[in-house]
Each structure stands twice: as C-alpha cells, then as structure tokens.
Amino acid sequence: MTGFVTNSKLALLIAWRMQMAHRGKVLASGIGVGAGFFLTMAQIGMMMGWIETTTLGIQRAKVDLWVMGMKTPAFDYGSPIPRQRLYRARSVAGVAEAYPLFMAWTIWSRSDGRKVNIEMIGLDKDLVGGPPKIVRGDLRTVLQERTVVVDSIYLDLLGVKEIGERFEILGRRAEVGGISEGVRTFTASPFVFSSIENAILYDKRYRNDEITYVLVRCEPGENVDEVARRLREQMPAEEVLTSGQFAARTAEYWMIGTGIGFTVVMTAVLGLIIGALVISQTLFSLLQDHRQHYATMLALGFEVRLLGKVVFFQALLLWVVGAVLGGILFYLTSLVAESSPVPLRMTAGVFAMLLAFQALASLVAGWWILRKLRGIDPASVFAS
C-alpha cells in the first residue's frame, strides 16, 4: 500500500511538472474543456428549467388529484368538461375539497395594436392554482368584473406599465389589478389570471357550465390512489391523475413528444465529446513534447504502469480545470437566466453525475494516449 501511494505521488508530481512546463497550452485546453462542460451543464440545466416551467401550473395548485378530459396531453392543452363534475367530485368519499380551474388560449391586444397570444387561467373564489406571489396589487382583484393579474416577467411583452391600465382580450376590456412574480411559461405565451366567469367571456369557446379541470384535495390520511379510483368510477368519461402523474405527462409531452428533449440530450453529449477531444489532443501534444523524457524514464527502469498514472493524472488535472471553469460559468449564467422566462436549474445529484461522466470521458482520453505511450521505444533515447 505504501509503495502504491509513493508511486501515485511521484506520478502526480511528474504530471504536474509536465503541465506547468506548458502553462499556456494547459490553460487554453482547460478553457476548451470548460466550454464543453459548460455546454453540457447548460443543456441539462435548460432542460431541467423547461421541465420545471412546464409543470409550474400543476405544482402551484398544491392539490392531490386532477380531473380532466380524456387524454389531455399537457396542462396547457386542457379541454372543456361539465362544471357538474366539480360537484360530483365533492361527493366522493375521501375528498376534502374540490376546486374548478379554467385554462384556455386567447389573444391579448396591446394599446399599440399588437396582438399577443396568452394562456388564460380562470380561478374561483378560493384562488387555487393562482400565482404564489403578488408583488403589486392584490390577487383577489381577479374576482372583480373584467380584471386580470399578469406576471412581471411578461410586462414588456404585454405592454403593461402599471396597475390600473386597460387592455382588450378578444374585444373585451381587461383591467390590470395585480402583478405576480415567478409565473413562467414554456410556450412564450404569458399566463394571465382572472376569474372563471371573466375567462369564459374572454375565451368565447366555453359555455358557462364548463371548466377545464377539477382540482382535488384528499382527506388527511386517505390513500390518494384509492380516492382516484373512486373518482374514476363516478366519472368514467373523464381522466383522473395524481399531480405527479399529470406533471410527468406534461413534461413528457414537451420534452419527448415535441423532440426537444432529444435535441438537448444530444447537445449535452456533444459537450462531453468536445471536452474529451480537447483533453486527448492536449495529452497527445504533451506526449509528443515529452517523448524523450518518457523514453528516458523507461530506459531508467520506470514501469509503464507508473507512466500510465502520469497520463491519467494529466487527464484528471485538465478535467478539474475544465470542471471549475465550466461550473463557474454555469453559475454566473444561471443568475442571469433567473429573470428570464426559462431559468437554468441544477441539482447536486445531476451535477455529480455530469462530473462523473466528464471524468470518465477524460479517463477514456487518457487511455487512448496510454496506448501511444506503450509504443515508445526506451532505446530511442540512445539514438544519435
């Protein structure tokens, strides 16, 4: 064990000295590896941000079950169901409360005449499914006639400057009664909140006795799956999903159904490949620069295994530089993206996994260079 540690320290020292002899080359390579690692992190972070954004409408409701039209692909594409389903859900054993929610697409008219597609969210008096934070005004103003709440991220897009301004939604007046914060949308069409009654008028495709979703909270201690089964028995024409199932379906629709997720993953893999190629090219260059040094060490009796450690330590040192630079760049970018419609997200587990994949790519690059190292002839050091 002592010999292994000593050999490792010696290999690390040799690797460090070789890289310090070419600081400029190593720094440039580290930047290249960092760029590849940042590309990977940015793509995965973007996808995680997209998933969060696509499911925000489900998450902010904080309910257990959703009743909806059959085969609803995502939260953004609900279809009308009879409002009577709300009262039927409330009569099912295990249901503590049920709330209606309206969701449809319509058109917002700015004061300059520009039209903007919006996603209209209609709330009832309990305001379940509404924005979690209001920075100006009051959310309860949506219960007033022809009054809406918009989000601060989309003020410029909607042409809103202050509370009290009036606009039109499909030719009907809409007065801004409040401004929320953090209500993002993946579709680039802002969410606009109002009462269900107002929303139906703004949409014009729903009847007064229709809604889009029934949101169910179960009694404490009740088995959610069992309550879902009872709801399905009472409402066979509708679909009943848990919040987790509906969020997963929505994320699957946007990430897989649209092909976006595949593109993101392929770009992330490309970032790993770029990092591995930069490392392998740098290691090959260092091998060529120090070919005589390697030949000399082999001639002096150094084992190929020891020199192999040198190569792998060089690969890992480049990986560390790239990971640090890429991580810092991702962090700074995520701060800027926090105020954008789609933030960058990252968890400790995903970050650790990406580090592991990048380290593996670096070691593969080192293994390829090790094969070149084995081809060095120790006798070449004595050649004239």
C-alpha positions in Angstrom: 0.0 0.0 0.0 2.9 2.4 0.9 4.5 1.7 -2.5 1.3 2.4 -4.3 0.9 5.7 -2.5 4.5 6.6 -3.2 4.2 5.8 -6.9 1.0 7.8 -7.1 2.6 10.8 -5.5 5.6 10.5 -7.9 3.2 10.2 -10.9 1.2 13.2 -9.8 4.4 15.3 -9.4 5.7 14.3 -12.8 2.3 15.1 -14.4 2.2 18.5 -12.6 5.7 19.4 -13.7 5.0 18.5 -17.3 1.8 20.6 -17.4 3.4 23.5 -15.7 6.1 23.5 -18.4 3.3 24.3 -20.8 1.1 26.6 -18.8 -0.3 28.4 -21.8 -1.2 25.2 -23.6 -2.8 23.7 -20.5 -4.8 26.9 -19.7 -6.1 27.0 -23.3 -7.0 23.4 -23.1 -8.7 23.9 -19.7 -10.8 26.7 -21.3 -11.8 24.3 -24.1 -12.7 21.6 -21.6 -14.6 24.1 -19.5 -16.5 25.3 -22.6 -17.5 21.7 -23.4 -18.5 21.1 -19.8 -20.5 24.3 -19.6 -22.3 23.4 -22.8 -23.3 20.1 -21.2 -24.4 21.7 -18.0 -26.2 24.5 -19.8 -28.2 22.0 -21.9 -29.1 19.8 -19.0 -29.8 22.8 -16.8 -32.0 24.2 -19.5 -34.0 21.0 -19.8 -34.5 20.9 -16.1 -35.6 24.5 -16.2 -38.0 23.7 -19.0 -39.4 20.8 -17.1 -39.9 23.0 -14.0 -41.6 25.7 -16.2 -43.9 23.3 -18.0 -45.2 21.8 -14.7 -45.4 25.1 -12.7 -49.1 25.3 -13.3 -49.6 21.9 -11.7 -47.2 22.5 -8.9 -48.6 25.8 -7.7 -52.1 24.3 -7.2 -50.7 22.1 -4.4 -53.5 19.5 -4.8 -53.5 15.7 -4.9 -55.6 14.9 -7.9 -56.7 16.4 -11.2 -59.9 15.5 -13.1 -59.7 16.4 -16.8 -60.8 15.5 -20.3 -59.6 12.1 -21.6 -56.1 12.0 -23.0 -55.2 15.6 -22.1 -51.6 15.8 -23.3 -50.4 18.6 -21.0 -51.6 21.3 -18.7 -51.6 23.9 -21.5 -53.9 21.8 -23.6 -56.9 21.0 -21.5 -60.4 20.6 -22.9 -63.8 21.5 -21.6 -65.6 19.3 -19.1 -69.0 19.9 -17.5 -68.9 22.0 -14.3 -71.2 19.4 -12.7 -68.0 17.2 -12.4 -66.9 19.6 -9.6 -70.0 18.8 -7.5 -69.7 15.1 -8.2 -66.1 15.0 -7.1 -67.0 16.7 -3.8 -69.5 13.9 -3.1 -66.8 11.2 -3.4 -65.6 9.6 -0.1 -62.1 10.7 0.8 -62.4 14.1 -1.0 -61.8 17.0 1.4 -62.3 19.7 -1.2 -62.6 20.2 -5.0 -61.9 23.4 -6.9 -62.6 24.4 -10.5 -59.9 25.7 -12.8 -60.2 27.2 -16.3 -57.4 27.1 -18.9 -57.6 28.2 -22.5 -55.7 30.2 -25.1 -56.8 33.6 -26.3 -55.5 36.9 -27.6 -54.3 40.0 -25.7 -54.5 43.3 -27.5 -51.8 45.9 -26.5 -52.5 49.6 -26.6 -50.3 49.9 -29.7 -52.5 47.4 -31.5 -50.1 44.5 -31.3 -51.7 41.1 -30.6 -50.1 38.6 -28.1 -51.2 35.0 -27.6 -51.8 34.3 -23.9 -52.8 31.4 -21.8 -55.9 32.4 -19.8 -56.2 30.9 -16.3 -59.6 31.2 -14.6 -59.8 31.0 -10.8 -62.7 30.6 -8.4 -63.1 32.4 -5.1 -60.5 30.1 -3.4 -57.9 31.2 -5.9 -56.4 27.7 -6.0 -54.0 27.4 -8.9 -53.2 31.1 -8.8 -49.8 32.8 -8.7 -47.9 32.1 -5.4 -46.6 35.7 -5.1 -48.1 39.1 -5.8 -45.6 42.0 -5.9 -48.1 44.7 -6.7 -51.8 44.9 -6.2 -54.0 42.1 -4.9 -54.8 38.6 -6.4 -58.4 38.9 -5.2 -59.0 41.6 -7.7 -59.4 38.8 -10.4 -62.8 38.2 -8.8 -63.9 41.6 -9.9 -65.5 42.1 -13.3 -63.1 42.3 -16.2 -59.9 42.4 -14.1 -56.8 40.4 -14.6 -53.4 39.7 -13.0 -50.2 39.4 -15.1 -46.7 38.4 -14.3 -43.7 40.8 -14.0 -41.6 38.8 -16.5 -44.0 39.5 -19.3 -44.9 43.1 -18.7 -42.9 44.3 -21.7 -44.4 41.6 -23.9 -47.9 42.6 -22.8 -47.2 46.3 -22.9 -48.1 46.7 -19.3 -46.5 49.5 -17.3 -48.6 49.9 -14.2 -51.7 48.6 -12.3 -55.0 50.1 -13.5 -54.1 50.1 -17.2 -56.8 48.8 -19.5 -56.3 46.4 -22.5 -58.6 44.2 -24.5 -58.9 40.4 -24.7 -60.8 39.3 -27.8 -62.5 42.7 -27.8 -63.5 42.8 -24.1 -62.0 45.2 -21.6 -59.4 43.8 -19.2 -58.0 46.0 -16.4 -54.7 45.0 -14.7 -55.5 44.6 -11.0 -52.2 43.0 -9.9 -48.7 41.8 -10.9 -47.3 38.5 -9.9 -43.8 37.2 -9.8 -42.3 33.9 -10.9 -45.1 32.6 -13.1 -43.2 31.4 -16.2 -44.5 29.7 -19.3 -42.6 27.4 -21.6 -44.7 28.3 -24.6 -43.7 32.0 -24.6 -47.4 32.9 -24.3 -47.8 34.5 -20.9 -50.3 33.3 -18.3 -53.0 35.8 -17.5 -55.2 35.2 -14.4 -58.8 36.2 -14.0 -62.0 34.7 -12.6 -63.5 31.7 -14.3 -66.5 33.8 -15.3 -64.4 36.5 -16.9 -62.1 33.9 -18.5 -65.0 32.2 -20.2 -66.1 35.6 -21.6 -62.6 36.3 -22.8 -62.3 32.9 -24.5 -65.8 32.6 -26.0 -65.4 28.9 -26.7 -66.5 27.6 -23.3 -70.1 27.5 -22.1 -71.0 29.0 -18.8 -71.4 25.5 -17.3 -67.9 24.3 -18.4 -64.5 24.3 -16.8 -61.2 22.7 -17.8 -60.0 20.9 -14.6 -61.3 19.8 -11.2 -58.6 20.0 -8.6 -59.0 17.6 -5.7 -57.5 17.6 -2.2 -57.9 14.4 -0.3 -58.8 14.0 3.4 -55.8 13.6 5.7 -54.7 10.0 5.9 -56.6 9.0 2.8 -54.9 6.9 0.2 -54.6 9.1 -2.9 -54.7 6.2 -5.4 -57.8 4.8 -3.7 -59.6 8.2 -3.9 -58.5 8.4 -7.6 -60.1 5.0 -8.2 -63.4 6.2 -6.6 -63.4 9.3 -8.7 -62.8 7.3 -11.9 -65.8 5.1 -11.0 -68.0 8.2 -10.6 -66.7 9.9 -13.7 -65.8 7.3 -16.3 -65.9 9.9 -19.1 -63.1 11.9 -17.5 -59.5 11.0 -16.6 -58.2 11.3 -13.1 -54.4 11.7 -12.5 -52.3 12.5 -9.4 -50.4 15.7 -9.5 -47.2 13.7 -10.0 -48.6 11.8 -12.9 -50.0 14.9 -14.6 -46.7 16.7 -14.2 -44.8 13.8 -15.6 -47.2 13.6 -18.6 -46.9 17.3 -19.2 -43.1 17.2 -19.1 -43.1 14.1 -21.3 -45.2 15.9 -23.9 -43.0 18.9 -24.1 -39.6 17.1 -23.8 -40.3 13.9 -25.7 -43.4 14.5 -27.7 -42.0 17.6 -29.3 -38.5 16.2 -29.7 -36.9 19.0 -27.7 -35.5 16.6 -25.1 -33.7 14.5 -27.7 -32.0 17.6 -29.1 -31.0 18.8 -25.7 -29.5 15.4 -24.7 -27.6 15.1 -28.0 -26.1 18.6 -27.5 -25.2 17.7 -23.9 -23.4 14.6 -25.1 -21.6 16.8 -27.7 -20.3 18.9 -24.9 -18.8 15.8 -23.2 -17.3 14.7 -26.5 -15.8 18.2 -27.1 -14.2 18.0 -23.6 -12.8 14.5 -24.2 -11.4 15.5 -27.6 -9.7 18.6 -26.2 -8.2 16.6 -23.4 -7.0 13.8 -25.7 -5.4 16.4 -28.1 -3.7 18.1 -25.2 -2.4 14.9 -23.8 -1.1 13.8 -27.2 0.7 17.2 -27.6 2.2 16.8 -24.2 3.3 13.3 -25.0 5.0 14.5 -28.2 6.7 17.3 -26.3 8.0 15.0 -23.6 8.6 11.9 -25.8 12.3 11.9 -25.0 11.5 12.3 -21.3 9.2 9.3 -21.3 11.8 7.3 -23.2 14.4 8.3 -20.7 12.2 7.2 -17.8 11.5 3.9 -19.4 15.2 3.4 -20.1 15.9 4.1 -16.4 13.5 1.4 -15.3 10.3 3.3 -14.7 7.4 0.9 -15.2 4.8 1.6 -17.9 2.2 1.4 -15.2 3.8 4.4 -13.4 3.9 6.4 -16.6 0.3 5.4 -17.3 -0.6 7.1 -13.9 1.2 10.2 -15.1 -1.0 10.3 -18.2 -4.2 9.7 -16.2 -3.3 12.4 -13.7 -2.7 14.8 -16.5 -6.2 14.0 -17.8 -7.7 14.4 -14.4 -5.9 17.7 -13.8 -7.3 19.0 -17.1 -10.7 17.7 -16.1 -10.5 19.6 -12.8 -9.6 22.9 -14.5 -12.4 22.4 -17.0 -15.0 21.4 -14.4 -14.1 24.5 -12.2 -14.3 26.9 -15.2 -17.4 25.3 -16.6 -19.1 25.3 -13.2 -18.3 28.9 -12.5 -19.6 30.0 -16.0 -22.8 27.9 -15.5 -23.4 29.5 -12.1 -23.0 33.1 -13.5 -25.2 32.2 -16.4 -27.9 30.8 -14.1 -28.0 34.0 -12.2 -28.7 35.9 -15.4 -31.3 33.4 -16.5 -33.2 33.6 -13.3 -35.0 36.7 -14.6 -35.8 35.1 -18.0 -38.8 33.0 -18.9 -36.8 29.8 -18.7 -34.3 29.5 -15.8 -31.4 27.1 -15.6 -31.8 24.5 -12.9 -29.3 22.0 -11.4 -29.4 19.6 -8.5 -26.5 18.2 -6.6 -27.2 14.7 -7.9 -27.3 15.7 -11.5 -24.2 17.9 -11.1 -22.3 14.9 -9.6 -23.4 12.7 -12.4 -22.2 15.2 -15.0 -18.9 15.5 -13.2 -18.6 11.7 -13.2 -19.4 11.5 -16.9 -16.9 14.2 -17.7 -14.2 12.4 -15.6 -15.0 9.2 -17.4 -14.6 11.0 -20.8 -11.2 12.3 -19.5 -10.0 8.9 -18.4 -11.0 7.4 -21.8 -8.9 10.2 -23.5 -6.0 9.2 -21.1 -6.4 5.5 -22.0 -6.1 6.4 -25.7 -2.9 8.3 -25.0 -1.6 5.4 -22.9 -1.7 3.2 -25.9 0.5 5.7 -27.7 2.8 5.7 -24.7 3.3 2.0 -24.8 4.7 2.4 -28.3 7.6 4.5 -27.2 10.9 2.6 -27.5 13.2 3.1 -24.5 16.3 2.6 -26.8 15.3 5.7 -28.8 16.9 7.8 -26.0 20.3 6.4 -27.0 19.8 7.1 -30.7 22.2 9.7 -32.1 
